[in-house]
Amino acid sequence: MAKAPIEIRSLARSHCARAIQVLAGIMDNGEEESDRIRAAQALIDRGYGRPVQPIGGDAESGPITVKWEND
């Protein structure tokens, strides 16, 4: 995924404190449990990062290998 231009990232980051407040409000006061869970997960993801997802092959294909080639 391409990075957003610096101006857009800067503008988005200027709203982060308010966005976190909104997520915290939903987490604490949301009517639906699923909304509260999603808000809590979004806060955790932003505070600590998303968990690393292992990459594996399936039983039929065997393990995935990565081969690096120099230009």
C-alpha positions as CSV (number, residue, x, y, z in Angstrom):
1,M,0.0,0.0,0.0
2,A,1.4,3.4,-0.9
3,K,1.9,6.0,1.8
4,A,-0.4,9.0,1.9
5,P,1.2,12.3,1.1
6,I,2.8,14.1,4.1
7,E,0.0,16.8,4.1
8,I,-2.7,14.2,4.4
9,R,-0.9,12.2,7.1
10,S,-0.3,15.4,9.0
11,L,-3.9,16.4,8.8
12,A,-5.1,12.9,9.8
13,R,-2.7,12.9,12.8
14,S,-4.0,16.3,14.0
15,H,-7.3,14.5,14.7
16,C,-5.8,11.5,16.5
17,A,-6.5,12.8,20.1
18,R,-10.1,13.4,19.3
19,A,-10.5,10.1,17.5
20,I,-9.1,8.3,20.5
21,Q,-11.5,10.1,22.8
22,V,-14.4,9.0,20.5
23,L,-13.2,5.4,20.5
24,A,-12.8,5.5,24.3
25,G,-16.4,6.9,24.6
26,I,-17.8,4.1,22.4
27,M,-15.8,1.6,24.4
28,D,-17.3,2.9,27.6
29,N,-20.8,3.8,26.5
30,G,-21.6,2.1,23.3
31,E,-25.0,0.5,23.1
32,E,-23.9,-2.6,21.2
33,E,-21.3,-4.9,22.7
34,S,-19.7,-5.5,19.3
35,D,-19.2,-1.7,19.0
36,R,-17.5,-1.6,22.4
37,I,-15.3,-4.5,21.5
38,R,-14.2,-3.0,18.1
39,A,-13.5,0.4,19.8
40,A,-11.4,-1.3,22.5
41,Q,-9.5,-3.4,19.8
42,A,-8.8,-0.2,17.8
43,L,-7.4,1.5,20.8
44,I,-5.2,-1.5,21.6
45,D,-4.0,-1.8,18.0
46,R,-3.0,1.8,17.9
47,G,-1.3,1.8,21.3
48,Y,0.6,-1.5,21.0
49,G,0.3,-2.5,17.3
50,R,-1.4,-5.4,15.8
51,P,-0.2,-8.9,16.7
52,V,2.3,-10.5,14.2
53,Q,0.4,-12.9,11.9
54,P,2.4,-16.0,11.0
55,I,2.5,-17.0,7.4
56,G,2.3,-20.7,6.7
57,G,1.5,-23.1,3.8
58,D,-1.2,-25.6,3.8
59,A,-0.8,-29.3,4.2
60,E,-1.0,-30.0,0.5
61,S,1.5,-27.3,-0.6
62,G,4.1,-27.6,2.1
63,P,5.9,-24.6,3.8
64,I,6.2,-21.2,2.2
65,T,9.8,-20.2,1.3
66,V,11.1,-16.7,0.5
67,K,14.0,-16.3,-1.8
68,W,15.7,-12.9,-2.0
69,E,17.5,-11.9,-5.2
70,N,19.9,-9.0,-5.5
71,D,19.6,-6.7,-8.4
